Amino acid sequence: MRLNKNYKKSIKKGFFITGTDTNVGKTLVAASISRTLISQGFSTVAIKPVGSGGYIKGNKLYSHDALILQKYSNNKTLPYSSINPFAFQEAIAPHIAAKKNGINLSVAQIISRSHKALTSNADYIIIEGAGGWFTPINDHETMADLAIAYGYPVILVVGIRLGCINHALLTYKCMNTSRIKIAGWIANFIDKNMLYPKENIEIIKLRLDAPLLGIIPYVNKTKMSC
């Protein structure tokens, strides 16, 4: 897709956060990056352009992930609709949710609805994708297409659990064939009972030609609140 001139002029520093799967800790990583940048004196805005598994409050649909990102950003001037332009109540893939709700979801529409966040005065923008790298947006486009359209370096979150080696290598291989810069990857422990997690991380480090940016110990997801 072609981006309009205003979007090109608005590009600032930022990251697109993807993962090896759903529920691997993308929100935790995005919020942590935002907090780290804030502690270093930068202003941030973190967004979740497409979120499913939302809840209704006061006749309005909210994404729990998006509210967490909003909480851990220090740009408080953006309306929620700019943080989470597309919210769906059911925890299902975006293309299915969009069809069920009669919405023609596309990369172009997501970029357009992100305009206020992209043109805000924050130093950094952090964008959390939905699901994994090839999670469909519609019948033809995926989260990979969205990441390419935004144009920011991508950080891969690897959920450390049984099977993570294969998930990480496959995702990285697909990312590497795209027209994007891979900033690195983060190992996030999501199974506290996993056997030999360090050995899994070591083989992933050996096989991925991208820096390991950090290791996050197991965090009880219920402790993350918005």
Secondary structure, DSSP 8 states (H G I E B T S, - for coil): ----HHHHHH--EEEEEEESSTTSSHHHHHHHHHHHHHHTT--EEEE-SEE-S-EEETTEEE-HHHHHHHHT-S---S-HHHH-SEE-SSSS-HHHHHHHTT----HHHHHHHTHHHHTSS-SEEEEE-SSSTT-BSSSS-BHHHHHHHH---EEEEEEESTTHHHHHHHHHHHHHTSSS-EEEEEEEE--TT-SSHHHHHHHHHHH-SS-EEEEE----GGG---
